[in-house]
Amino acid sequence: MDLYGSAKEEAINTILEMSEYKNKKCKYIIATGCLVKRYKEELKKEIPEVDLWIGCDNYKDFWKEVENLIGKEKNENYELDYKNRIITTGKKTAYLKIAEGCSNNCTYCAIPMIRGKYISRPMEEIIEEAQLLAKNGIEEIIVIAQDTTKYGIDLYNEPKLAILLEKLEQIQGIKWIRFLYSYPETITEELIQVVKKSSKICHYFDIPIQHISNPVLKRMNRKSDGESIKKLIKKIRYEIPDVIIRTTVMVGFPGETNDDFEELYNFVEETKFEKLGAFSYSKEDGTPAEKLKEQIHFQTKKSRYNKIMKLQKQISKEILKSKIGNTYEVLIENMSFDKNYYIGRTYMEVLDCDGVVFIKNNKKNEYSIGQFAKCRVVEVNDYDLIAEFDKV
């Protein structure tokens, strides 16, 4: 089986990179996650440097497996759960997972096979975790799931994301709330209004549309059509004028014609998404799309990808230029190597997905990492803002 392709190759390269540490101070290499679940036996043959492979379906036995490897007694006071999380996303930001798995069954996606059907976490448990995060100094919560807008359908027979967000708003200490991966067909009027009226929920919608051509959407087994997607975006922008809309699109899906691609290109050009990511279709073992005829040549996929991203680069710069002179609240997260700039984000940027804000260091040491500060935009580059601390 060929393991080398797109995300699989990136993950394998990371494991190989970490394996180099065994020549230095690292004694054990442990690999976990979706890749391990699907390709454990093949990986064991390819990368013998790894001492332990734990798939995403076996986390309940994580510490038992680790202890068997290193030969230490179990620490009865430690549990692998949200109460003992180690935050790796900075001093003020944490992800909050509200569901596991996916039941959308998009034809290109292997997640339902890997992680199973969509299972929501009980709302009380989510709120408790968020309260613990706030107690530990977290001020930005990023709500995630494979599809956040389906939250609660399996537990409560109806979507409950809007209600969950309202409850998260009430937690003292939380300043920013975001939710990602909201599918267009389940973004309700109630959800839009909750975001609109909130002082904590960022005016930011992450809506992975994948395409706009109806024939392509149908082959993908997506539940939205092009017209409903256009109406939704128009509705959100009307209700929340300062909203940031991020999307992802896929090019080169089997059967995507030149006309399909041109429809997508023209839609991106007209809609002018504030944030957009694109990727080329790649086969996932065992998915229906893998067996579809009319697979697109890799050079065609590359050409279409480059064309979309060149367009988005222009759109992004135009939108960012319109922010010059505006003042925003920025969460300071880092500093440049030369110490000439602080680095942070406004409500308009999601951690590790979007650009950042470079704030000129006034050398007065008035600010530190983890603080919020008012900053005025003075310049831009393709995807980032350059700002100065507001003097007012």
LINKA-V513077 format. One line per field, one symbol per residue. phi: phi as a letter, one per 40 degrees, with the letter a starting at -180 (. if undefined). psi: psi as a letter, one per 40 degrees, with the letter a starting at -180 (. if undefined). A space follows every 10 residues. Layout:
phi = ???
psi = ???
This chain:
phi = .cccafcccc cccccccccc cccbbccbbb bbhcdcccbd ccccccbccc cabbcccbcc bdcccccccc gbcccccbbc accbcbcbbg cbbacbcbab gabcfcccbc ddccbgccbc cdcccccccc ccccccgcbb bbcbacaccc dgcccbgacb cdccccccdc cchcbbbbbb fccccbcccd cdcccdcccb cccabbbccg abccccdccc gccbbdcccc cccccccccb dccbbbabbb bgcdgccccd ccccdccccc cfccbabbac cbcbdgcdcc cccgcccccc ccccdccccc cccccdcccc ccccgcbbcb ccbabcdcgc bcbaacccbc dgbbcbbcbc ccgcfcbach ccacbbcbaa bcbbbbbbcc cc
psi = hhehhbdddd dddddddddd eeebehdihh hiadddddfd ddddddgedh dhhhieefdd edddddddde fiihheehig aeefihhefi dehiihheii aiedfieehe ddddeaihhi ihdddddddd dddddeeheh hhhiidgdee hedddeeihe ddddddddde hhdhdhhihi fhideehidd ddddddeied highhhggdd iehdddddde fieiiddddd dddddddddg deihhiiiih ieihehiddd dddddddddd dghdhhiiii hihhheiddd eiifihiddd dddddddddd dddddddddd deeheihihh hheaiideee hihaiaeehi hedaaihhhh heeefeiihe iiihihhdii adeiihiihh e.
